[in-house]
Amino acid sequence: MPKYSLHEIKSAYAQKKDWEKQFPTIYYFSRPISFYLTYLIIRITENPTHIVWVGFIIGLLAWISFLFISYLTIWPGVILMVIFSILDAVDGNIARVTKKVSYYGKFLDGTIGEIIEGSYFFWLGLGLYLSKDFYMMRFLETAHISKIFVLLGGVVAVVGRLYSNIFQENYYTMLVRKQKEEDTFMEEITGKIQSSIYRKHWWYLLFINPHTLTFQLLILVLCVIFKVVDLFLFLFAIYYFSRMLIMFIFYTSRAQKILS
């Protein structure tokens, strides 16, 4: 089995480097850690799919931990989600440095990522709802809001995230079909991923960064420290509901101009 140096692992990251600069919590936290973890894991397996499935199991364990938050506290779930987020970077590192990037790998990684990242809000909300006088829900106590709203916050966050992604992905699916019909489609699976033309605008960065798991976990840790975990769900319920509306309006308008 060939050995890959830390330098080779970092060099292979060039494909996504420019794109990830838009996301400080990924670029400066999870990605650097993932390089060193990749350096260790690649001695065990060079198959990125193995890492994807390990991440999936860890994500499921995080769900279970959130569900039994009254007995386990919130930290096991948070730590497991942090591990999942780092492993999500590791599988890509391995795929690039071993040149095993494939459409199947991208599909599997993206699908499992959507399942775990897109649903943990619900399991956290359900765990808080089922808990008995959980001491980290001070926001509800201060605002005199019923505990059912914690569960609803988790549901709204999941639904808003799901549909905002659907609007975006449906647009790009149609765009690729149109480009292929016109013979203008140029993308390559190993090609450099470009960042958005809006990346220099603060409002754009403020809009996209809360969609990243690493950013969400940072906010969650802060809410745990200040014992307002319920506030975390309300904030992201508002964010994803707003994101869903914005994405619908933006991509509907864009589709009318470009796809018609």
Backbone as a ProteinNet text record, in pm:
[ID]
protein_1_A
[PRIMARY]
MPKYSLHEIKSAYAQKKDWEKQFPTIYYFSRPISFYLTYLIIRITENPTHIVWVGFIIGLLAWISFLFISYLTIWPGVILMVIFSILDAVDGNIARVTKKVSYYGKFLDGTIGEIIEGSYFFWLGLGLYLSKDFYMMRFLETAHISKIFVLLGGVVAVVGRLYSNIFQENYYTMLVRKQKEEDTFMEEITGKIQSSIYRKHWWYLLFINPHTLTFQLLILVLCVIFKVVDLFLFLFAIYYFSRMLIMFIFYTSRAQKILS
[TERTIARY]
85	0	88.8	75.1	160.3	129.4	233.3	216.4	211.8	126.2	112.9	159	238	290.1	184	206.9	116.3	116.3	230.9	241.2	156	156.8	77.1	-71.7	-110.2	-251.2	-297.2	-213.9	-249.1	-248.6	-156.2	-146.7	-268.2	-320.6	-437.5	-561.7	-557.1	-670.7	-690.4	-595.1	-601	-731.1	-794	-918.9	-1028.6	-1031.4	-1139.2	-1093.2	-963.9	-909.2	-972.3	-980	-1035.9	-1182.6	-1256.5	-1398.9	-1420	-1337.9	-1358.4	-1313.8	-1242.7	-1204.1	-1326.5	-1438.3	-1563.1	-1617.8	-1567.1	-1620.7	-1511.1	-1490.4	-1379.2	-1376.3	-1491.7	-1491.3	-1442.6	-1466.1	-1415	-1267.7	-1236.4	-1101.2	-996.8	-1034.3	-936.2	-950.1	-1056.8	-1074.5	-1081.6	-1194.3	-1214.3	-1120.2	-1091.7	-1004	-860.6	-798.3	-662.8	-655.1	-754.3	-755.9	-769.9	-850.2	-874.9	-748	-655	-530.3	-452.5	-439.4	-362.1	-435.6	-568	-644.8	-637.5	-639.9	-624.7	-490.4	-386.3	-250.9	-244.9	-324.2	-328.2	-420.7	-539.3	-640.4	-599	-527.1	-491.8	-394.9	-333	-249.9	-335.1	-461.9	-553.9	-635.9	-686.8	-765.7	-746.6	-742	-734.4	-867.4	-970	-1102.1	-1187.2	-1214.6	-1291.8	-1433.4	-1488	-1623	-1630.6	-1522.8	-1519.6	-1538.4	-1475.6	-1484.2	-1624.7	-1685.6	-1822.8	-1916.8	-1903.2	-1991.9	-1963	-1836.5	-1803.2	-1866.2	-1857.1	-1919.4	-2069.4	-2131	-2275.7	-2313.7	-2236.8	-2263.4	-2246.2	-2141.9	-2118.9	-2232.3	-2280.9	-2394.4	-2519.3	-2544.8	-2660.3	-2646.8	-2525.3	-2501.5	-2524.7	-2491.8	-2517.3	-2667	-2745.8	-2891.3	-2942.7	-2895.9	-2939.8	-2900.5	-2780.8	-2734.3	-2823.3	-2861.7	-2951.6	-3089.1	-3134.7	-3266	-3270.9	-3159.5	-3152.9	-3071.2	-3096.1	-3018.3	-3033.8	-3149.1	-3173.1	-3079.6	-3041.5	-2958	-2809.5	-2779.9	-2640.9	-2580.1	-2663.5	-2629	-2610.2	-2586.1	-2578.7	-2440.8	-2336.9	-2201.1	-2169.2	-2214.6	-2184.6	-2234.2	-2357.1	-2410.5	-2330.8	-2291.2	-2212.8	-2077.1	-2009.9	-1877.9	-1886.4	-1989.7	-2006.3	-2031.8	-2107.2	-2132.3	-2003.9	-1919.4	-1791	-1703.9	-1701.3	-1624.4	-1678.5	-1811.6	-1873.3	-1829.5	-1830	-1794	-1649.2	-1559.9	-1419.5	-1401.3	-1469.2	-1460.6	-1517.2	-1613.9	-1671.1	-1565.8	-1466.1	-1354.6	-1248.3	-1232.9	-1130.4	-1155.8	-1281.5	-1308.6	-1275.1	-1299.1	-1262.4	-1112.1	-1041.7	-894.9	-838.6	-890.5	-841.8	-872.9	-994.1	-1033.8	-943.7	-908.5	-827.2	-681.5	-622.6	-480.7	-456.2	-554.3	-539.5	-594.1	-651.2	-711.4	-825.8	-905.1	-1021.5	-1151.9	-1145.7	-1266.2	-1359.6	-1486	-1582.6	-1720.2	-1805.6	-1941.6	-2017.9	-1992.1	-2056.9	-2014	-1884.1	-1833.8	-1894.9	-1903.7	-1965.6	-2112.8	-2181.3	-2322.8	-2340.1	-2261.2	-2273.8	-2239.9	-2130.5	-2088.4	-2194.8	-2247.4	-2348.6	-2478.8	-2517.9	-2644.1	-2639.1	-2532.1	-2519.3	-2501.8	-2430.1	-2416.2	-2550.7	-2635.7	-2768.5	-2853.8	-2843.2	-2921.9	-2883	-2754	-2707.4	-2717.8	-2660.6	-2662.2	-2802.7	-2884	-3017.3	-3118.3	-3086.3	-3185.7	-3150.8	-3027.2	-2991	-3068.2	-3115.7	-3199.7	-3323.8	-3384.9	-3506.7	-3478.6	-3370.4	-3340.5	-3301.4	-3234.5	-3203.2	-3331.5	-3419.7	-3546.6	-3633.3	-3637.4	-3717.1	-3659.2	-3527.3	-3463.6	-3492.7	-3488.2	-3519.1	-3666.5	-3751.6	-3895.9	-3927.6	-3861.2	-3887.4	-3816.2	-3720.5	-3644.2	-3730	-3692.1	-3764.2	-3682.6	-3734	-3668.8	-3520.3	-3490	-3349.1	-3295.5	-3183.5	-3135.2	-3073.6	-3060.9	-3000.6	-3104.3	-3227.6	-3331.5	-3380.7	-3289.9	-3325.3	-3399.5	-3381	-3450.1	-3600.4	-3646.6	-3789.6	-3844.1	-3768.3	-3812.3	-3823.8	-3724.6	-3724.1	-3836.5	-3859.4	-3960.6	-4100.2	-4112.7	-4240.6	-4306.5	-4226.5	-4274.6	-4290.9	-4393.1	-4417.7	-4305.6	-4278.8	-4170.1	-4194	-4318.2	-4349.6	-4279.7	-4250.1	-4186.4	-4042	-3979.6	-3845.4	-3851.6	-3949.4	-3968.2	-4005.2	-4093.7	-4132.9	-4014.1	-3926.8	-3807	-3719.5	-3703.3	-3625.2	-3687.3	-3820.1	-3890.8	-3879	-3899.8	-3892.5	-3751.4	-3648.9	-3510.8	-3485	-3534	-3513.8	-3586.5	-3712.9	-3793.6	-3737	-3701.6	-3645.8	-3515.7	-3432.2	-3304.8	-3328	-3419	-3449.4	-3495.8	-3593.3	-3650.5	-3557.6	-3478.1	-3383.5	-3280.8	-3240.5	-3147.9	-3214.3	-3340.6	-3412.8	-3421.5	-3453.8	-3464.4	-3331.3	-3222.8	-3090.2	-3050.3	-3066.4	-3023.1	-3107	-3235.3	-3321	-3279.2	-3242.3	-3196.3	-3069.9	-2971.9	-2845.5	-2859.5	-2953.4	-2980.9	-3030.7	-3123.4	-3176.9	-3070.6	-2983	-2877.7	-2779.1	-2740.7	-2648.5	-2710.8	-2839.2	-2907.5	-2907.6	-2933.9	-2936.4	-2796.8	-2694.1	-2556.7	-2514.3	-2557.3	-2522	-2592.6	-2715.2	-2787.7	-2719.5	-2665.7	-2599.7	-2450.1	-2403.6	-2262.9	-2171	-2216	-2135	-2094.6	-2126.7	-2095.8	-1946.8	-1875.1	-1729.3	-1678.3	-1765.1	-1721	-1654.3	-1548.6	-1481	-1486.8	-1495.2	-1510.3	-1391.3	-1273.6	-1153.9	-1113.4	-1199.9	-1169	-1175.2	-1111	-1108.5	-1247.6	-1288.5	-1420.7	-1411.3	-1485.2	-1479.6	-1570.5	-1529.7	-1612.7	-1712.3	-1808.7	-1914	-1862	-1926.2	-1890.4	-1929.9	-2012	-2058.4	-1971.9	-1864.4	-1787.8	-1729	-1712.7	-1655.3	-1759	-1883.9	-1990.5	-2018	-2016.9	-2035.9	-2171.9	-2274.2	-2407.9	-2418.4	-2340.4	-2340.7	-2273.7	-2158.6	-2088.6	-2172.7	-2244.5	-2331.5	-2447.8	-2488.7	-2600	-2559.2	-2441.1	-2403.5	-2337.7	-2267.6	-2191.9	-2276.9	-2393.3	-2476.2	-2525.3	-2510.3	-2552	-2447.3	-2326.8	-2221.5	-2231.1	-2206.4	-2218.1	-2117.9	-1995.9	-1894	-1936.1	-1993.7	-2043.7	-2157.3	-2249.3	-2362.3	-2316.1	-2215.9	-2165.9	-2096.3	-2031.1	-1970.1	-2078.1	-2186.9	-2297.2	-2360.4	-2373.7	-2432.5	-2348.1	-2216.1	-2127	-2142.5	-2152	-2171.8	-2304.7	-2408.5	-2540.2	-2538.3	-2459.6	-2445.3	-2376.6	-2271.1	-2196.3	-2286.1	-2372.4	-2460.9	-2596.9	-2609.9	-2728.3	-2856.4	-2845.7	-2962.5	-2968.1	-2964.1	-2966.8	-3095.7	-3204.8	-3332.7	-3324.3	-3246.8	-3228.5	-3161	-3070.6	-3003.2	-3104.7	-3203.5	-3304.5	-3391.8	-3426.4	-3507.8	-3432.3	-3305.5	-3224.3	-3214.9	-3192.5	-3176.9	-3310.4	-3417.7	-3550.2	-3580	-3547.3	-3566.6	-3475.3	-3349.1	-3253.3	-3298.5	-3335.4	-3369.1	-3505	-3595.5	-3722.7	-3696.5	-3612.1	-3576.9	-3496.9	-3405.7	-3323.6	-3411	-3510.8	-3600.5	-3671.6	-3721.2	-3791.3	-3695.9	-3577.4	-3478.7	-3434.1	-3407.2	-3362.4	-3471.6	-3595.5	-3706.4	-3715.1	-3711.6	-3722.1	-3600.8	-3480	-3357	-3348.7	-3370.1	-3352.1	-3469.5	-3585.8	-3697.6	-3669.6	-3620.6	-3586.9	-3470.8	-3370.3	-3252	-3288.9	-3377.4	-3418.9	-3494.4	-3575.3	-3652.4	-3559.8	-3448.7	-3355.7	-3263.5	-3216.8	-3112.4	-3164.7	-3268.9	-3315.9	-3425.5	-3483.6	-3594.8	-3541.2
-120.1	0	125.4	213.8	332.4	427.4	498.2	594.5	735.8	817.1	954	1049.7	1145.7	1241.9	1346.7	1416.8	1524.1	1633.2	1658	1758.5	1719	1592.5	1545.5	1559.3	1529.9	1541.1	1686.2	1777.1	1919.2	1972.6	1925.8	1972.5	1930.9	1811.8	1762.4	1844.1	1919.5	2002.1	2125.7	2151.6	2271.9	2281.7	2167.3	2167.3	2247.1	2242.4	2307.8	2429.1	2456.8	2558.6	2695.2	2740.8	2872.9	2879.5	2773.5	2769.2	2772.9	2699.1	2689.8	2814.6	2903.2	3028.4	3111.5	3081.8	3151.3	3110.2	2997.4	2940.9	2932.7	3036.6	3041.4	2925.4	2879.8	2771.9	2640.3	2622.1	2502.4	2522.3	2634.6	2660.7	2664.2	2721.6	2738.2	2636.1	2555.4	2459.1	2315.3	2277.9	2136.4	2087.1	2170.1	2124	2099.7	2193	2165.3	2038.9	2019.9	1899.3	1775.2	1786.2	1670.8	1624.1	1715.9	1677	1576.9	1608.5	1521.6	1389.6	1397	1273.9	1187	1250.3	1177.7	1106.7	1175.6	1120	989.5	981.7	860.2	754.5	797.1	702.5	636.1	709.1	654.8	537.1	522.6	405.1	280.2	302.9	191.8	158.2	260.9	239.8	355.8	323.8	425.8	437.9	374.4	378.5	485.2	597.3	704.7	662.4	562	514.6	456.8	391.7	337.5	449.3	562.4	675.9	735	737.8	789.3	706.4	573.8	486.9	495.6	510.9	531.1	661.5	765.5	892.8	880.1	800	777.8	714.8	615	548.6	646.9	728.4	828.4	930.5	968.9	1061.2	1002.8	875.2	808	801.7	776.1	773.8	912.5	1016.1	1153.2	1176.4	1128.6	1139.7	1073.8	952.5	878.2	952.8	1008.9	1084.7	1205.3	1275.5	1389.8	1344.6	1231.2	1180.8	1151.9	1101.6	1068.9	1173	1297.4	1408.2	1420.9	1379.4	1388.7	1298.3	1187.6	1089	1104.6	1150.4	1155.3	1295	1397.7	1539.7	1565.6	1687.9	1723.4	1698	1687.4	1682.4	1562.5	1439.7	1328.2	1352.9	1406.4	1435.6	1541.2	1646.2	1753.9	1701.7	1625.2	1571.8	1478	1394	1302	1379.1	1487.5	1568	1637.9	1679.7	1740.7	1638.1	1515.3	1408	1381	1379.4	1358.5	1467.6	1592.2	1703.5	1693.1	1646.6	1632.9	1514.5	1402.6	1286.5	1317.9	1408.9	1449.8	1517	1578.7	1637.4	1532.3	1434.7	1331.5	1248.3	1206.8	1120.9	1191.8	1322.5	1399.2	1410.1	1429.1	1433.7	1304.6	1191.8	1061.6	1042.5	1078.5	1061.1	1141.9	1264.3	1349.1	1303.8	1271.8	1236	1099.5	1008.5	876.1	874.1	990.9	1003.5	903.1	886.4	798.1	877.4	998.9	1081.4	1021.1	1000.9	941.1	1003.1	989.6	1041.1	963.7	834.4	755.5	805.3	831.2	880.3	1014.5	1103.3	1233.1	1218.5	1126.4	1101.9	1049.3	948.1	886.4	985.9	1058.5	1157.7	1265.2	1314.8	1418.8	1370.2	1248.4	1194	1172.7	1108.4	1083.7	1215	1308.6	1440	1507.3	1500.7	1560.7	1492	1360.7	1286.7	1327.5	1324.6	1353.6	1502.5	1586.6	1730.3	1787.8	1733.5	1788.2	1745.1	1644.3	1590	1605.4	1641.7	1644.9	1752	1856.4	1956.5	1890.8	1800.6	1733.9	1649.6	1570.8	1482.8	1562.6	1674.5	1762	1821.1	1867.3	1923.8	1821.1	1699.2	1592.7	1554.7	1547.6	1514.4	1619.2	1746.6	1854.2	1850.4	1821.8	1814.8	1701.8	1586.1	1471	1480.1	1571.3	1583.1	1641.9	1610.4	1660.8	1773	1894	2010.8	2019	2007.3	2014.4	2153.2	2157.7	2284.1	2378.5	2335	2422.1	2488.2	2501.1	2565.8	2692.2	2781.3	2903.5	3005.1	2997.1	3091.6	3074.2	2948.7	2921.4	2976.9	2955.9	3001.9	3153.4	3220	3366.8	3422.7	3358.7	3407.9	3353.8	3264.7	3204.6	3136.2	3057.6	2987.8	2839.2	2777.7	2635.4	2551.2	2438	2350.1	2288.2	2285.7	2229.3	2306.5	2434.5	2516.6	2474.8	2405.2	2353.4	2245.5	2156.4	2051.4	2111.8	2210	2275.5	2346.8	2404	2469.3	2371.4	2251.1	2148.4	2105.9	2092.7	2051.3	2158	2284	2393.9	2403.6	2386.1	2391.7	2281.6	2160.7	2048.3	2071.7	2112.2	2134.1	2249.8	2359.8	2474.8	2441.4	2364	2322.3	2232.7	2139.7	2045.5	2118.8	2206.7	2271.6	2376.7	2444.4	2540.5	2468	2348	2267.7	2216.2	2177.7	2127.5	2234.4	2358	2466.8	2487.2	2487	2508.2	2393.3	2271.3	2154.6	2135.3	2165.5	2152	2251.5	2372.8	2473	2426.1	2377.6	2336.8	2209.7	2124.3	2006.6	2050.2	2146	2196.6	2273	2345.4	2422.4	2329	2220.6	2124	2060.1	2025.1	1965.7	2063.1	2188.7	2289.8	2306.6	2310.3	2325.9	2206.2	2087.9	1968.3	1968	2015	2024.6	2123.9	2230.6	2334.2	2307.2	2195.8	2155.5	2261.5	2319.4	2420.7	2376.7	2253	2202.9	2169.9	2232.8	2221.3	2160	2132.9	2088.3	1950.6	1933.9	1805.6	1766.4	1636.5	1590.2	1626	1637.6	1673.4	1818.7	1895.4	2034.9	2121.3	2236.4	2328.7	2384	2385	2434.9	2584.4	2659.9	2805.4	2857.8	2967.8	3032.1	3125	3171.1	3254.9	3393.9	3453.2	3589.5	3689.8	3646	3734.8	3725.6	3649	3617.4	3739.4	3851	3970.1	4054.4	4013.7	4087.5	4024.6	4106.3	4056.2	3989.6	4043.5	3988.4	3848	3821.4	3687.6	3587.9	3625.2	3537.8	3512.7	3615.7	3601.4	3507.6	3502.7	3417.7	3271.5	3246.8	3107.6	3034.9	3107.2	3038.4	2964.1	3015.7	2938.2	2805.4	2786.8	2660.8	2551	2587.3	2488.4	2425.6	2295.9	2223	2274.2	2305.9	2352.4	2482.3	2572.8	2698.9	2671.3	2583.1	2549.4	2490.5	2403.9	2340.4	2441.5	2540.6	2647.7	2723.8	2758.4	2828.3	2740.1	2611.1	2518.2	2511.6	2504	2499.3	2626.5	2741.7	2867.5	2867.2	2812.9	2806.2	2709.3	2602.3	2508.4	2578	2652	2721.7	2819.8	2890.8	2989.1	2930	2797.4	2722.6	2771.6	2796.2	2835.8	2751.6	2619.9	2530	2546.8	2577.7	2599.8	2718	2820	2936.4	2896.1	2799.7	2749.6	2701.6	2625.9	2573.8	2685.4	2782.6	2894	2975	3001.3	3079.5	3011.2	2878.8	2810	2777.2	2774	2762.3	2889.3	3004.3	3132.7	3141.8	3099.8	3106.9	3020.8	2895.9	2805.9	2837.2	2891.4	2934.5	3052.1	3146	3261.1	3216.4	3122.7	3072.4	3006.2	2931.4	2864.6	2966.7	3073.8	3176.9	3248.7	3282.7	3353.4	3267.5	3140.7	3050.9	3030.7	3022.5	3006	3127.6	3246.2	3369.1	3385.1	3362.2	3382.3	3286.9	3157.2	3059.9	3058.6	3099	3112.3	3225.7	3338.2	3453.1	3419.5	3352.1	3314.2	3217.9	3122.2	3024.1	3091.5	3189.4	3259.5	3333.6	3386.4	3461.3	3371	3261.5	3179.7	3054.1	2994.6	2867.8	2881.3	2999.7	3015.3	3034.1
0	0	0	-98.5	-104.2	11.6	57.1	165.1	107	164.4	116.1	225.8	188	285.6	317.2	427.4	465.8	359.4	300.2	193.7	73.1	35.5	-78.1	-49.1	73.1	112.6	103.7	153.3	149.7	6.3	-75	-213.9	-294.8	-267	-340.6	-310.9	-203	-160	-248.4	-336.7	-420.9	-498.9	-528.3	-605.2	-534.7	-399.3	-324.8	-245.9	-245.9	-156.7	-176	-299.8	-327.3	-286.2	-314.1	-279.9	-128.7	-53.4	92.2	167.4	101.7	167.8	204.2	142.9	175.1	311.3	364.5	487.8	594.1	672.8	768.9	867.7	916.6	1016.1	955.5	826.6	758.7	724.4	664.6	613.1	724.6	841.1	948.7	1061.1	1059.9	1169.2	1120.1	1060.1	1027.5	918.3	818.2	709.6	758.8	833.7	883.3	970	1056.9	1140.2	1052.6	948	860.9	789.3	762.4	696.3	781.5	909.7	999.8	1024.5	1034.7	1053.3	928.2	811.8	684.7	679.2	724.2	723.4	803.7	911.7	994.2	934.4	891.4	843.1	712.6	627.7	496.3	508.9	626.4	652.7	674	710.4	736.2	612.6	546.4	425.1	329.1	200.9	96.8	23.4	75.8	14.3	82.4	14.9	77.8	115.8	45.8	76.6	217.6	261.8	398.1	501	475.7	568.6	567.4	449.2	438.8	525	519.8	597.4	747.2	783.2	925.2	974.4	892.9	927.5	944.6	857.8	865.9	1000.5	1042.9	1171.2	1287	1280.7	1385.3	1388.7	1270.3	1263.2	1326.5	1300.9	1361.2	1513.6	1561.3	1706.2	1766.9	1690.8	1737.4	1752.2	1654.6	1664.1	1791.4	1816.5	1934.8	2062.4	2062.3	2178.9	2205.3	2098.7	2115.6	2165.7	2117.3	2157	2307.5	2361.4	2504.3	2580.2	2546.3	2601.3	2752.9	2805.9	2950	3028.9	2968.6	3037.1	3003.7	2882.4	2836.7	2842.5	2865.7	2848	2698.4	2662.3	2520.5	2460.1	2543.3	2491.6	2403.7	2435.9	2344.7	2202.4	2189.6	2057	1984.7	2055.8	1995.5	1948.4	2034	2000	1879.4	1876	1763	1632.4	1639.9	1520.6	1474	1568.6	1532.1	1460	1512.3	1448	1308.1	1294.8	1163.5	1065.3	1111.1	1021.8	975.3	1062.2	1023.8	929.5	958.1	869.2	731.3	726.6	598.6	511.4	575.8	501	469.6	558.5	540.9	416.3	393.8	277.5	146.5	142.3	23.1	6.9	119	114.1	55.9	105	57.7	-89.9	-130.6	-270.4	-364	-322.7	-409.6	-415.2	-299	-298.8	-363.6	-354.6	-418	-560.1	-602.7	-736.1	-756	-650.1	-656.1	-653.6	-703.7	-712.5	-816.4	-778.8	-871.3	-849.3	-949	-935.2	-828.3	-817.1	-712.3	-574.7	-559	-431.2	-394.7	-493.8	-469.3	-432.9	-501.8	-472	-329.6	-293.2	-161.4	-50.4	-68.8	30	46.4	-66.2	-60.6	0.5	-34	17.1	167.5	215.2	358.5	434.4	373.5	435.4	453.5	350.9	359.6	466.3	476	575.2	717.1	747.7	883.4	915.6	830	855.8	850.1	760.6	741.5	844.7	926.1	1018.6	1165.8	1197.2	1339.1	1416.2	1346.8	1414	1474.2	1397.5	1444.4	1567.6	1565	1677.6	1801.1	1782.5	1895.1	1952.4	1862.5	1907.7	1979.1	1924.4	1986.8	2123	2130.3	2257.5	2363.8	2325.8	2420.6	2461.3	2364.7	2393.6	2492.1	2475.8	2561.6	2696.3	2708.1	2832.2	2943.2	3063	3180.4	3244.7	3229.6	3290	3255.9	3127.6	3085.3	3116.2	3187.2	3243.6	3141	3013.8	2913.8	2823.2	2870	2790.5	2860.6	2890.3	2962.8	2877.3	2745.3	2657.2	2666.8	2669.9	2682.5	2812.1	2918.1	3050.4	3054.3	2993.3	2992.8	2906	2790.8	2696	2725.2	2823.3	2858.6	2737.8	2666.6	2547.7	2579.3	2524.1	2545.8	2487.3	2551.5	2508.7	2371.5	2325.8	2194.6	2083.6	2110.4	2007.4	1981.4	2075.8	2051.7	1943.8	1956.7	1856.3	1721.7	1721.7	1596.9	1532.8	1616.4	1564	1488.2	1543.7	1476	1345.6	1343.5	1222.5	1113.8	1151	1054	994.9	1078.6	1030.4	928	955.6	863.2	731.7	739.2	618.5	536.2	603.6	533.2	463.6	529.6	470.1	349.1	362.7	254.7	129.5	143.9	26.6	-33.4	50.1	-7.2	-93.4	-51.8	-132.2	-259.7	-249.8	-367	-475.4	-436.1	-533.4	-605.7	-529.8	-587.6	-679.3	-630.8	-707.7	-833.6	-825.7	-943.8	-1051.8	-1008.9	-1105.4	-1176.3	-1099.2	-1160	-1243.6	-1208.4	-1291.5	-1428.9	-1429.8	-1555.5	-1634.2	-1562.3	-1628.4	-1698.9	-1632.9	-1692.9	-1816.1	-1808.5	-1924.4	-2042.5	-2014.9	-2119.8	-2181.1	-2097.3	-2146.9	-2230.1	-2190.8	-2267.5	-2402.9	-2406.4	-2533.5	-2626.6	-2568.2	-2647.8	-2664.9	-2607.7	-2614.5	-2553.5	-2440.8	-2371.9	-2231.7	-2195.9	-2061.8	-2053	-1956.1	-1949.6	-1819.4	-1725.3	-1592.5	-1596.7	-1515.8	-1499.5	-1352.6	-1325.7	-1188.3	-1100.7	-1160.9	-1084.7	-1106.7	-1171.7	-1199.3	-1074.9	-1081.7	-969.3	-944.4	-818.1	-780.8	-759.1	-837	-829.3	-717.8	-656.5	-555.7	-623.4	-548.1	-603.5	-641.3	-738.4	-777.9	-670.2	-574.7	-467.5	-341.8	-345.5	-224.6	-153.8	-224	-162.9	-88.4	-97.4	-29.1	108.2	213.1	349.3	365.5	296.7	313.7	255	150	90.9	185	240.5	334.1	458.3	501.6	617.8	587.1	461.8	421.1	407	349.6	319.8	437.4	524.3	628.8	731.2	771.2	864.4	806.4	676.3	613	631.4	678.4	696.1	834.9	841.9	968.4	1071.5	1030.1	1124.7	1192.1	1115.9	1171.5	1269.9	1230.9	1317.9	1450.8	1444.2	1566.3	1656.3	1596	1674.8	1752.3	1683.7	1749.2	1855.9	1826.2	1923.1	2050.4	2035.5	2152	2235.9	2170.3	2242.7	2317.3	2253.3	2317.5	2435.7	2424.1	2536.5	2653	2624	2728.7	2804.1	2728.7	2790.7	2829.9	2813.1	2855.2	2788	2655.9	2576.7	2449.2	2465.2	2349.8	2271.4	2341.7	2274.2	2177.8	2213.3	2126	1995.4	2001.8	1882.1	1778.2	1822	1729.4	1673.4	1756	1706.7	1602.2	1627.8	1533.8	1397.9	1398.1	1270.6	1205.2	1283.2	1222.3	1142.8	1200.3	1131.3	1009	1027.2	916.1	799.4	824.9	713.8	652.4	729.7	670.7	576.6	621	537.3	415.4	434.8	324.6	218.4	262.3	168.6	79.6	139.7	62.3	-33.1	16.5	-65.7	-183.9	-158	-265.3	-369.9	-324.5	-419.4	-511.9	-453.6	-532.6	-624.5	-570.4	-646.8	-766.1	-741.8	-849.4	-947.5	-903	-996.7	-1094.2	-1040.5	-1124.1	-1217.7	-1162.8	-1242.8	-1353.6	-1322.5	-1422	-1536.1	-1502.4	-1604.7	-1702.7	-1650.2	-1735.4	-1816.3	-1755.8	-1816.9	-1886.9	-1832.1	-1886.6	-1991.4	-1998.9	-2096	-2237.5
[MASK]
++++++++++++++++++++++++++++++++++++++++++++++++++++++++++++++++++++++++++++++++++++++++++++++++++++++++++++++++++++++++++++++++++++++++++++++++++++++++++++++++++++++++++++++++++++++++++++++++++++++++++++++++++++++++++++++++++++++++++++++++++++++++++++++++++++

